[in-house]
Amino acid sequence: MIKIVMKPKGSGKTKGIIECANAALQNCNGDIVFITDNNHYMYDIKRDIRMINTADFNIQDFQVFYGFICGIIAEDYDISEIFIDNIMRIVKLPLEKLVNFISLIEAIGEKFNITFVMTVSDSEGICPDDLKPYLYQFE
């Protein structure tokens, strides 16, 4: 399952995804991974969640990021949820490029029963039609 939270910058997406990841620990039967491009919120994320800072790696495009995620999954088959904060800041490409990546991680998510939750800093109004079925709002 793929969930994309798309809101403008400064609208509370990072706070929301951190709260969502921390809350997932209560009901989750597997491991949780939180991927971001900095260490600013490392003390807000509960210690049972594996936080990965992509700034430590040279992620240039979605193919590299897909391989990165496959490596994370291969290392830990017990992952049930992967949270990705501001994916477009991690992979500095246009929003249209996200569509192909979503189809790749949707397939691997189904194969390994992993839910992906990600944030995108942008307006829902300019969301490509192919991404609209994945749009999600934090509770």
Secondary structure, DSSP 8 states (H G I E B T S, - for coil): -EEEEEE-TTSSHHHHHHHHHHHHHHH-SSEEEEEESSSTTTTTS-TTSEEEEGGGS---SHHHHHHHHHHHHHH-TTEEEEEES-HHHHS-S-GGGHHHHHHHHHHHHHHHT-EEEEEEES-GGG--GGGGGGB----
